[in-house]
Amino acid sequence: MQDLKNSNAPVSTITYNRNEFDEKTDNIYEAISIAAKRATQINSEIKKELLEKLEEFATYSDSLEEVFENKEQIEVSKFYEKLPKPHALSAQEWMDDKIYYRNTDRDE
């Protein structure tokens, strides 16, 4: 997975130039579809990584009354909340030519 800390993807919503976004495919729908599929992949990677990190802090008890505040767990959660969203990461990867794609209909 790419280094999320050093990503230059925007944290808030930005507007992309449509002509630049679909320049590689000459089809805006195809370009959006490729970026959306990559966003799904990124989301899965982030979720897997987050769950692995939070599993380290898991405490199993039978009592519902016991709730512990784990500062490390809170810090991990805050880090992931501040990351750019998967769609922003994939759009930035698309604009930076970091997504490999191919159209099998055209490749034949």
MILO-809778 format. One record per residue: residue number from 1; residue in one letter; chain; x, y, z of N, C-alpha, C in turn. Coordinates in steps of 0.2 Angstrom, whole numbers. Each point is the difference from the previous one (the first is absolute). Last residue first. Layout:
<recs>
{NUM "A" "A" {X Y Z} {X Y Z} {X Y Z}}
...
</recs>
This chain:
<recs>
{108 "E" "A" {-39 -31 -140} {-1 -6 -4} {2 2 -7}}
{107 "D" "A" {-2 16 19} {7 -4 -1} {-1 -6 -5}}
{106 "R" "A" {-18 14 7} {4 4 -5} {6 -4 -1}}
{105 "D" "A" {-15 -8 16} {-4 0 -7} {5 4 -5}}
{104 "T" "A" {7 -2 22} {0 -6 -3} {-3 0 -7}}
{103 "N" "A" {11 19 15} {-6 -1 -3} {0 -6 -4}}
{102 "R" "A" {15 9 22} {0 -1 -7} {-7 -2 -2}}
{101 "Y" "A" {18 12 21} {-7 -2 -3} {1 -3 -7}}
{100 "Y" "A" {14 10 24} {1 -4 -6} {-7 -2 -2}}
{99 "I" "A" {9 22 15} {-5 -6 -1} {1 -3 -6}}
{98 "K" "A" {11 20 7} {2 -5 4} {-4 -6 0}}
{97 "D" "A" {1 24 -10} {1 -6 -4} {3 -6 4}}
{96 "D" "A" {-10 22 8} {8 -1 0} {2 -6 -4}}
{95 "M" "A" {-23 5 3} {3 6 -3} {7 0 -1}}
{94 "W" "A" {-11 -18 11} {-2 0 -7} {3 6 -4}}
{93 "E" "A" {3 -2 24} {3 -5 -4} {-1 0 -7}}
{92 "Q" "A" {-13 14 13} {7 3 0} {4 -5 -4}}
{91 "A" "A" {-22 -7 4} {0 5 -5} {7 3 0}}
{90 "S" "A" {-3 -16 16} {0 -3 -6} {0 5 -6}}
{89 "L" "A" {-1 7 23} {6 -3 -2} {1 -3 -7}}
{88 "A" "A" {-20 10 8} {4 5 -1} {7 -3 -2}}
{87 "H" "A" {-17 -15 6} {-1 3 -6} {4 6 -2}}
{86 "P" "A" {2 -11 22} {2 -4 -6} {-1 3 -7}}
{85 "K" "A" {3 17 20} {-5 -5 -1} {3 -4 -6}}
{84 "P" "A" {17 12 17} {-5 2 -6} {-4 -6 -1}}
{83 "L" "A" {8 2 25} {3 -1 -7} {-5 2 -5}}
{82 "K" "A" {-4 1 24} {3 6 -3} {3 -1 -7}}
{81 "E" "A" {-9 -17 14} {-6 4 -1} {3 6 -4}}
{80 "Y" "A" {15 -16 8} {-4 -3 -6} {-5 5 -2}}
{79 "F" "A" {13 5 19} {4 0 -5} {-4 -2 -7}}
{78 "K" "A" {-10 -2 21} {0 7 -2} {4 1 -6}}
{77 "S" "A" {-1 -21 10} {-7 2 -3} {1 7 -2}}
{76 "V" "A" {18 -8 12} {0 -3 -7} {-7 2 -3}}
{75 "E" "A" {3 8 21} {5 3 -4} {-1 -3 -7}}
{74 "I" "A" {-12 -10 17} {-3 7 -2} {4 3 -5}}
{73 "Q" "A" {9 -19 10} {-6 -2 -5} {-3 6 -2}}
{72 "E" "A" {16 2 16} {3 -2 -6} {-5 -1 -5}}
{71 "K" "A" {-7 5 22} {3 6 -3} {3 -2 -7}}
{70 "N" "A" {-20 -12 13} {7 -2 -1} {2 6 -5}}
{69 "E" "A" {-20 -5 18} {2 4 -5} {7 -1 -1}}
{68 "F" "A" {-20 -17 9} {6 3 1} {2 5 -5}}
{67 "V" "A" {-22 -13 13} {2 3 -6} {7 4 1}}
{66 "E" "A" {-18 -18 12} {7 1 -1} {1 3 -6}}
{65 "E" "A" {-21 -8 5} {1 6 4} {7 2 0}}
{64 "L" "A" {-9 -20 -10} {-2 5 -4} {2 7 4}}
{63 "S" "A" {11 -26 3} {-4 6 3} {-1 5 -5}}
{62 "D" "A" {13 -20 -4} {-7 -1 0} {-5 5 3}}
{61 "S" "A" {25 2 -14} {-3 -1 7} {-8 -1 -1}}
{60 "Y" "A" {25 5 -15} {-6 -4 0} {-2 -1 7}}
{59 "T" "A" {14 18 -15} {0 -3 6} {-7 -4 0}}
{58 "A" "A" {18 12 -19} {-6 -3 2} {0 -3 6}}
{57 "F" "A" {17 12 -14} {-3 3 6} {-6 -4 3}}
{56 "E" "A" {11 -6 -21} {5 0 5} {-2 3 7}}
{55 "E" "A" {-14 1 -19} {0 -7 3} {5 -1 5}}
{54 "L" "A" {-1 20 -14} {-4 0 6} {-1 -7 3}}
{53 "K" "A" {13 2 -19} {3 4 5} {-4 0 6}}
{52 "E" "A" {-8 -11 -19} {6 -4 3} {3 4 5}}
{51 "L" "A" {-18 10 -12} {-2 -5 5} {6 -4 3}}
{50 "L" "A" {5 17 -16} {-3 3 6} {-2 -6 5}}
{49 "E" "A" {8 -6 -21} {5 2 4} {-2 3 6}}
{48 "K" "A" {-17 -7 -15} {4 -6 2} {6 3 5}}
{47 "K" "A" {-12 17 -11} {-5 -4 5} {4 -6 3}}
{46 "I" "A" {10 12 -18} {0 4 6} {-4 -4 6}}
{45 "E" "A" {0 -10 -22} {7 0 3} {0 4 7}}
{44 "S" "A" {-19 1 -13} {0 -7 3} {7 -1 4}}
{43 "N" "A" {-4 20 -12} {-5 0 6} {1 -7 3}}
{42 "I" "A" {11 3 -20} {3 4 5} {-4 0 6}}
{41 "Q" "A" {-9 -10 -19} {6 -4 2} {3 4 6}}
{40 "T" "A" {-18 11 -10} {-2 -6 4} {6 -4 2}}
{39 "A" "A" {4 18 -14} {-2 2 7} {-2 -6 4}}
{38 "R" "A" {5 -4 -22} {6 1 4} {-2 2 7}}
{37 "K" "A" {-17 -1 -16} {2 -7 2} {7 0 4}}
{36 "A" "A" {-9 21 -8} {-4 -3 5} {2 -7 2}}
{35 "A" "A" {11 11 -17} {2 3 6} {-4 -3 6}}
{34 "I" "A" {-5 -7 -22} {6 -3 2} {2 3 7}}
{33 "S" "A" {-20 8 -10} {0 -7 2} {6 -3 2}}
{32 "I" "A" {0 22 -9} {-3 0 7} {-1 -7 2}}
{31 "A" "A" {8 3 -21} {5 2 4} {-3 0 7}}
{30 "E" "A" {-14 -6 -17} {5 -5 1} {5 2 5}}
{29 "Y" "A" {-16 15 -6} {-4 -5 4} {5 -6 1}}
{28 "I" "A" {6 19 -14} {0 2 7} {-3 -6 5}}
{27 "N" "A" {15 0 -23} {-7 -2 2} {-1 1 7}}
{26 "D" "A" {21 1 -12} {-5 4 -5} {-7 -2 2}}
{25 "T" "A" {21 -7 11} {-4 -4 -3} {-5 3 -5}}
{24 "K" "A" {17 12 12} {4 -6 -2} {-5 -5 -3}}
{23 "E" "A" {-8 22 7} {5 0 -5} {3 -7 -2}}
{22 "D" "A" {-16 8 18} {-2 -5 -5} {5 0 -6}}
{21 "F" "A" {3 16 18} {-2 -7 3} {-1 -5 -5}}
{20 "E" "A" {4 22 -7} {6 -3 3} {-1 -7 2}}
{19 "N" "A" {-18 14 -7} {4 -2 -5} {6 -3 2}}
{18 "R" "A" {-14 8 16} {-3 -6 -3} {4 -2 -6}}
{17 "N" "A" {8 12 22} {-1 2 -6} {-2 -6 -4}}
{16 "Y" "A" {-4 2 27} {5 -2 -6} {-2 3 -6}}
{15 "T" "A" {-5 6 27} {-3 -1 -7} {6 -1 -5}}
{14 "I" "A" {-3 -6 28} {3 5 -5} {-4 -1 -6}}
{13 "T" "A" {-2 -6 28} {-2 -1 -6} {3 5 -5}}
{12 "S" "A" {13 -7 22} {-6 2 -1} {-2 0 -8}}
{11 "V" "A" {21 -8 8} {-5 -2 5} {-7 2 -1}}
{10 "P" "A" {20 -4 -20} {-4 5 5} {-4 -4 5}}
{9 "A" "A" {23 -10 -10} {-7 0 -2} {-3 5 5}}
{8 "N" "A" {23 -8 -2} {-2 7 -1} {-7 1 -2}}
{7 "S" "A" {15 -19 16} {-4 1 -5} {-2 7 -1}}
{6 "N" "A" {13 -12 17} {3 5 -5} {-4 1 -6}}
{5 "K" "A" {-7 -14 18} {2 6 4} {3 5 -5}}
{4 "L" "A" {-7 -22 -7} {-5 4 1} {2 7 3}}
{3 "D" "A" {12 -19 -16} {1 3 7} {-5 6 1}}
{2 "Q" "A" {-5 -23 -15} {4 7 0} {0 3 6}}
{1 "M" "A" {-2 -27 -3} {-4 6 0} {4 6 0}}
</recs>
